[in-house]
């Protein structure tokens, strides 16, 4: 839609002076109200009130997109969408005089935090809003109330915000009680001005918004004469609510994901802040147009933390898992919590604290786990459009973030989201129209990767941009970037070839040619046919990336069990095997290496690929032991440190709230419980239930599909194994285990060995 189709005669309005967080209000008359509906968009975030009542429970709207045209490096041409909301406000309008009031914030629309030097958020413009209210009277008469220059504005009590990704400063001496009610005197307020209409596509979306999901009552863990420290019991995102006892002066509140010397640790604070200048009144106070990510909170003397409102997108958990292994149970719970913490404003984020961006690498890694374990269909449908928008229409390049930010990543693991996420979405929900829509953009992406290849290997990205391969390995990244990026090119083509069969696209000869060339290059440049390994020895790679000076130290730290410096480090052989490369030694060496090491040395992509390759090739016991392990680089190590969410790095690092290493949690359902879709099917209509043959004594789980709920119970002891399988109607299922192949029926099936 265009502006007039969405808003009729309404105008975009803004403060007459630069102001990041203004109040804007409008008075209007109404009578004989049958129905009242508002169509509204405030940039970046807005809250609105009618006659002093909150207009909606939605938070942090407008949903985040690449809103409108903005300056782009290298002349890239992106897509733009602006999501508008519509609310029924019938119960808030009264006969007579009414007032609608808005509190605006910059959100992502004007996000430029100087304390984040590498932030490259686009500046789309300054805060502004547009709305149209349609009032239907009891006799059928329809009236319209529009945003226009007759509206008034004033600065709010939010006096400073470096950027919403950091925090807010409130000065309650500037507060204006009842500013959003009809009897308020706005004589001293200023008139708004007409703002520029965004050059974009105006749309509605059914993507779930952020809301308060639940409340946590905090626990006091340290109290002094100067402050009180609270523990929320888990790492979460949301709104802390404080009560001031009448203090006059400045109150600084602190937040962190960890503790240090009895206080929230500044290293895991991510520069988040909330500060308030209090006027001596007893009052509740909280951030208004940003969220906080933390576990520990410090409140200064004179204020108490009364509750923490957990906030994220309204996405339900539709799965369950428990087992006899505490680390697997922790992994399921921690991933769910981490993923939900990172679902805000319609975007799956990398972390909810410092960066708050929709990294395509993290997002494509975790999309299948999220779609399996959560009711995430509408959420990811919106994000796929964000990925589409962030592809350069001139070159086919896909950015590392969607919506576009301009941060770090690589053309393979990040850019391939334009293929992987729509593909997974189709497998989960059966949307072939989406595949048809995205198919030309997928081909453009392949062309871009081929254009940045030398002798068949993807060796570069856009000038001046990162060109990462894997990321966050346990020790310095040794796996070669061209190896990883070329792997993702081949994998993307494999997906596209499968998609081409679904949507009847027959012209795939060029795709097959590019894939063949890339595979030959990977084999030629990286494969040792005598050893069966890829990418050379670890010693040579560490010497090249770190230098000989640090090599001896790395040997001591890295080879905890006196491993040989074989070539299967950081899951290199798993990458190759996943796209059909290597020989019998390649798999043998991979298994030998990780059987000896007993934990991960891989990065975010390698960890997921390693587990899948082991499960698929009959080494489920080893994959299970890696998932359940408690070594230095393991999920169990995080669990034993008291973590409640997944970390960014295997060791401490920055963020304790990153979902990317949780991609493999889907294997709890696909391999531990054994539920997988048969090749070339979708929507879980045709499945095979083939649990991994492992030494886990108990495992129970269930998840919702478009065709109903699938439940599995597994128990093993020394004398027998029991499998209880509950299936809905309209699902075709087989049970395959060792030498057994049984057709299952709807309802409960029980199989005992």
Steps between C-alpha positions, in 0.01 A plus 500: 500500500597863466454781755145597401383138477623439854417830671258692277541875554725467806834681506832398650576735788807565713622737772594845373842457664735202524373285787562129546211429739213746456143496623253567216126544558178576313150584625192387309123472548301181463143389573264206445799266465430156355857411407838676495816370333841666476760437233832626630874508446754675722869512413705352655301376808179640644255460784155650469229590748134598465344700780777390733465130419765288332404450136653153464694234686741479206851620577785629283287565196552589216647158412857520375553495121718681248242775531575733208775628273828586674863551412676181392868435442601398149161601362319184612129492425286330765131433549294701751183430698324692774271297725194681633279385784123506532315494834139494610468793744120502532506451877740792548304770316235696693212721391633854496859622511778244462878516492746267334859532620825351376839448659758454225849354510773456242514121512678362192390795288774728630742273687853636523663404833849655531599243763472229235775606258432232243126564489387574148127530551355703214352836589157493338382836634370671814201396710157555348155345487189459289156371594142482383206425728178375341194545721173335400197650673190307600309631195773380262669837452876469462735775621879523478755653734842557341844599618565857382677827586232591755662256742711620794831370634732541799817338627437201726668396825734274294772761469783297353551172322832429338307246293230257596761220490665662800237648729307803621537792738180626662451836669172489686513871582394543135208262529158637403223304675184432299655631178297240311159602639241741364512751787878554473606855412737477201514877438876504549559204271642550151338416167623204302629533145441296189768232462620328187295200392721189497586366155401140562236229469236535774375163626322323783656191659377220722849460648470479880601812687681527833291483815540430871507121520540441874627667816799407716518592868872566560705363787730722706854354503704793633404810694715788624438854624542623142324244280310172471584226249230271364511163324224422250597132507543487123646703217203676338386805307235751597413793721619549860243681712637707790328678785653822631432576867508879457868544427611832349792492256656267246458122513723277286386143445740227385440182301715201411497136398758413769629608840839634609594584860140506618374730222383463139812446289571793265655267240164332442299820534535581127482872583130477585374768735195652661533826693238718661486845657236468771291786636423366847168336413443136580459345158553201274757540223619283213650525152229598255628444145779246542553165665778369723680167477643374828480269800635729772378852582634764738263762640647794694384598846152650488370264231393137500451257212139383537476273196651420162260482206632239257447634148550344159296428189180309569629162383376192684713202595343203320745227597624310802804288573637318800743215546718316749790730406509834683711675234256417220216627717693817574580545131133486402395748769795731438444511126128576537575781744782639288300490179199674655729762657620575148160530332410867500335744257449220246870415471701198628801670655855401582482640852241715679750732668787655306431445131127418470530426128355232275823329402422271210763245607351451845149513357543242228683268742220501756192537280423128480538452876275800564236386250506150651474605863298823483188633331721711274331487159379862485816630664733343241272586208559867580876447542528329161373825348771682697761268347352566158523875559866484605616351169659753267282507187803603295748227597308224681706545817313412821596703804617349828198646680130519417381772524819658368752624754837456331692298756727197484446157353576303187342443159444130562377434853315830516401569140358151442211590730316614187489134396501313832225682690236485221596136441454406865178703513366298208603171663322597821186670362473407130498851351585446132396853401778636719751277320381632164532857622850452643640278224631783276675657799658165588642482147634855531676395820667205328612729218650739756692218669627371167612852404705516823672168437849427374572161345172373641548621859304788657783731604352846550197710578416863432809724541544622855278230652589202713526161334470261792481124469411339832476705819560460874714187494638394837852607403616739225311438176715268290250365249556690172239760404484400129441139607198597712353752257529258209334231712204734546486571127472128429245448776290793374500355149394161639204670668412695186507184289254340741284814490508500119330159500229624738412804286571339159802706402682285245790725395764396756797416278699809601440430871632148462802629312586752775457233767721253312772762459485593870522138614794433273673810639442394861645157425792637303600769748423337835474122477783259580390169347768305688391612847136562410506841669412849384682830552844368596637452847392706796862589568539664159171686531576633849843609383342695214231672706692550826867482413758259636547711815168397653489153351664321792253661743208397282632144489494483878155656530337340200623145528352420838526126435819497293308482172697481182488806276281322247306683231148462638525792745207740546267257317671547161429142396136539604458795263633290215298190581181707525522583128613157387877550489781288642549125528461228761800636691338843528218371717726259689739782592214726606364235734843414639587864562185592697485166680844580638442869566151461650385861456458772239772704334266617225329832432133584460463328162744216557333395826162458331646325195715268713203375701286446191772312311564271796130424550439444129793263463411271788717655771211614719673391819792734433268787407300437818817502712611829344160658564494371858869553573637716780852571376663841470320581174154356547138572583553323830772749593252786460243307702746430782585871523134573576408639159133517405559607139746415224821700468665672205836329556597159639693688769384825660500757219251786492139386479336231711183510288576381144287226338741404218660196669149371568430407138570135582219482756276395213692171504340424835185446295644386168752244629474446877122454462542417133222699328598607147319591182543268205701656218303720258205541738384788716266590790585178687242309296741215423747415773742238617558439869847359538659578839878492528625177655664653807550435871251763618260317733203740487383759248157656466387777269227644282454781251218652298490478120250640245344154506484458876712407798763225488610345830781252572597315819812286512623289791790259507637261759726196491226266385274699266428820315155657488377751241160668544398714202190718483397620155218723376272419209618574144864412562669207328772359724744212516706383795851396394745372763784255445345227281137601571279695255139537617212707362342705779135599549336814641472504876733315736751247371714296739804301395707292743835344429 
